[in-house]
Amino acid sequence: MAALELKFDAIYSGEMERQTDTAALVMEKICGRGDRQQLVIRPDFNEYDAHTIVRLQIPTMIREDPQIANALERLVTDGKALKMVFVRAMTAWVSGKWNAPEVETWPQYVDRVRTGIATVVQENSPGSDVAVFTSGGAICVAMLLALGLSAEQCILLALQTINTGVSVFHYSDGELSLSCFNSRAHLDLRKDPTLITYR
């Protein structure tokens, strides 16, 4: 971003540490300050609580499919096992077949992110360049709004989001449209495959 001399009229992030830390690092490089004074923090851009969503469903998932127990033992080392458990739990959540009082529902999450996007649009004049530092779930909701994706497609898309990937959206005449999804050129230029991480 610094090499491209990008400038932002406003910079937002969720309130999660990984979001604010990434924003501060970028601000230091492109704005000359990492003190976060210009950073607008909105909890609307926080990630959903995937850990709790998955953890609370584990007993039911094991009862329904004993293979889940084997997959749980390999979660850290086996990407296929992680995908199996994650997709099963998240699909139940987004479909509304599973909910828990301590976890926001998928419609609540979508509404939260939609509110955040609407607020950013409202607080900035047309033609403004705005950066939002968030997480895969919120990016996928933006994709849902821009492309009309289903909730299930959003969950599969979340598995593709790369840490520090860059997505670009345009907002005009009340419509959100997609220009670029999940660009990792800044990582590829470093020629270090270990920089490509997903979770």
Secondary structure, DSSP 8 states (H G I E B T S, - for coil): -TTTT---SEEEE-SSHHHHHHHHHHHHHHHS--S-TTEEE-GGG----HHHHHHHHHHHHHHH-THHHHHHHTTTT-HHHHHHHHHHHHHHHHHTS---TTS--HHHHHHHHHHHHHHHHHHS-TT--EEEE--HHHHHHHHHHHH---HHHHHHHHTT--TT-EEEEEEETTEEEEEEEEE-HHHHTTT-GGG----
